[in-house]
Structures are given as structure tokens and as C-alpha cells.
Amino acid sequence: MIRKPKIGLLGMMSTPFRGDKESHFTNDRTALQNLAESLGFELKVLPDGIYSPSDAAAAVEKIEAWRPDYLLVQASSFASGDFIRPFAKLGVRIGLWA
């Protein structure tokens, strides 16, 4: 039996950035969940936005437990580059979606 690819999704957000960042992430998550059903991959979503380096560090622990094959980082606002550093150490391919 062939194993479904596991894709992780998280949203990086910046507090001072105006606009409805959370809605953009929710809409994108819904679209990816529909794709997961039609294309046959497993989607694991970290539902809370990453707003700080400490949020990123906490998220890394959850992602490590998921063991995704690929991690998609959705940036609906201009988050600090420091937010991505902990994820780079996971040893997982990362896609940045802005």
C-alpha cells in the first residue's frame, strides 16, 4: 500500500500588519483541505497563527510530532525573518507561500 504524502501547513503573521490575516489563512487552509481530498495527500494544519519567535519554537515541537514530508508556510503578512529559523532546522522541505 502506498503511503499518502503528509503536508504540514502553518501561517506566519505580523501583528502590526493591517488586514484580516486570519481570514486569508482560513480560506487558504480550506482550499488546501479540498485539494488534499481530491489529490490524496494528508494535510496537517497548525491552526494558530505564528506571531513571534516563541510561537515558532512551540510550533516546531508540534510539527516534529507530525513528521510531515513537506511544510508549507503561508505568510499573509510581513512576518519577521526570525520566525522561519526554527523551521529550517526540522530537516523537512519548506515552501514559502506569500
C-alpha atoms as one frame of an Amber mdcrd trajectory, in Angstrom:
protein
   0.000   0.000   0.000   1.318   3.426  -0.934   1.536   5.960   1.875  -0.110
   9.329   1.321   2.312  12.265   1.359   1.995  14.309   4.551   1.957  18.074
   4.144   2.050  20.469   7.084   0.564  23.960   6.881   1.185  26.905   9.164
   0.555  30.635   8.979   3.084  33.315   9.875   1.559  36.668  10.714   2.715
  40.072  11.877   0.684  41.934  14.487   1.279  45.473  13.124   0.280  44.414
   9.602  -3.254  45.605   8.892  -5.873  43.459   7.271  -7.630  40.225   8.066
  -4.658  37.855   8.097  -6.552  35.117   9.897  -9.300  35.002   7.259  -6.737
  34.694   4.476  -5.150  31.767   6.286  -8.546  30.144   6.932  -9.524  30.472
   3.264  -6.210  29.013   2.111  -6.499  26.158   4.632  -9.981  25.322   3.316
  -8.729  25.320  -0.280  -5.828  23.024   0.646  -8.141  20.668   2.553 -10.249
  20.351  -0.598  -7.122  19.633  -2.625  -5.992  17.039  -0.080  -9.252  15.155
  -0.566  -9.152  15.306  -4.357  -5.411  14.668  -4.786  -4.945  12.156  -1.981
  -2.485  13.725   0.429  -2.720  14.114   4.185  -2.879  17.721   5.392  -1.921
  18.612   8.946  -2.707  22.206   9.903  -1.309  24.225  12.754  -4.440  26.339
  13.271  -2.987  29.151  15.386  -1.010  31.893  13.669   2.684  32.346  14.394
   3.154  35.889  15.688   6.517  35.642  17.460   9.725  33.619  17.639   8.382
  31.914  20.775   5.235  30.885  18.843   7.527  29.466  16.164   9.546  27.481
  18.697   6.359  25.975  20.172   5.072  25.121  16.691   8.292  23.269  15.828
   7.577  20.754  18.582   4.118  20.024  17.135   5.473  19.745  13.610   8.202
  17.353  14.723   5.485  15.086  16.148   3.578  15.196  12.822   6.670  14.287
  10.805   5.476  15.894   7.540   7.143  15.248   4.208   6.737  18.900   3.261
   5.933  22.051   5.225   4.040  24.892   3.581   4.460  28.228   5.355   1.718
  30.686   4.439   2.679  34.305   5.096  -0.383  36.511   4.833   1.557  39.445
   6.276   5.161  40.544   6.529   6.368  38.425   9.453   9.909  38.717  10.723
  12.507  36.514   9.084  13.413  35.279  12.563  10.153  33.333  12.606  11.370
  30.885   9.943  14.675  29.940  11.562  13.346  27.238  13.909  11.560  25.535
  10.998  14.717  25.425   8.899  16.232  23.081  11.490  13.477  20.474  11.054
  15.133  18.775   8.086  11.890  18.998   6.081  11.435  20.640   2.715   9.787
  24.035   3.200   7.731  26.068   0.789   7.112  29.751   1.457   3.744  30.995
   0.247   3.292  34.761   0.398
